[in-house]
Amino acid sequence: MTDRPQIGVLVMSYGTPESLEQVEAYYTHIRRGNPPSPEQLKDLTDRYEAIVGGVFPLRENTNKQVQALEDRLNEQYPDYEFRCYQGLKHAAPFIEDGVDSMARDGLKQAVGVVLAPHYSVMSVGGYIKRAQEKAQEHGLDIRFVRSYHLHPQLIEALAERVTEALRKFDAPSDKVKVIFTAHSLPEKILEMRDPYPEQLLETSRAIASRTGVTNWEFGWQSAGQTGTPWLGPDILDVLQRIRKEQEAQHVLVCPIGFVSDHLEVLYDLDIEAQKTARELGLHLERTRSLNTDPLYISTLSDVVYAELQKAEEKQ
Ligand code: FEC
């Protein structure tokens, strides 16, 4: 037993199945309880099979990020004892399970953080709402980090990756078109004055300024097929336009909206976008994912601690 104050940290992430058999239940959860059609299920299962034979890298990456954050927090702020709990959006342990575990372990104070730097009411806002509701049931005092898209160490980690990847091209940097990407969302978020698109542009500008990249643009990726419009332009259309207008032969994609290797990076970019680029005769490279980069983990520990400080200042 320790007499240091114990702080629960709810680390929230998208979640992924643990086996190909679980893909249907996972997809049904994403679709708010509506099972996918056999074609939709086959399409998703095929995509998982295509990324290194049906493994689910997001699970291991999230596990490692959560452990690294707990280690970092305890090392950096020894006046507290931090205990990290996972809360996944679409797979077990679900967000509610993470909050239940904190309450079961007797924690009274917690901070929640999402492994996604940009705030949208449809993404991070959804995670926070579920965690808040569960925490209220338990009387758990929990505060949340909403976004950290301009944190200097996050920008440094992403800028390092851009600089490093630019060296892979057999062309001067200003001849390489850099495309920053993030997961698209339904266009209706614009009516809600959602900060998501602007935060993504702010991150893009900060990386561009730090790396000296001037030849860049932002593109969306991984849009759903829901029959309603999603934010564009889609990365595949951007590649088509670059080719058609002969803007560049070299393209570097930097997926700033994601922090791990997973389906949306390993399939949507490394297989799908790469195939389009090859067909168009473009040389496409992608920046490395953050995964457990110490700069990313340090960003997380910093924003969690800052949130805890705000709670203490109020007392
Ligand atoms: O590797 C993996 O197993 C999981 C990869 C994965 C990540 C991820 C992140 C985000 N999503 C966001 C929004 C949406 C919206 C819908 C939606 C649907 C899917 C489907 C799969 C999927 N997402 Fe995802 N997302 C990942 C995977 N996502 C699989 C379902 C099939 C498909 O469309 O491909 C549409 C839901 C609906 O039908 O209503 C909206 C956003 C992020 C980034 C922020 C975050 O990580 O939370 C936003 C990783």
Residues whose N, C-alpha, C, O or C-beta is under 5 A from the ligand:
A	BS01	FEC	Y14 G15 T16 P17 I30 R31 L58 L115 A116 S123 H183 S184 G224 G257 H262 L263 E264
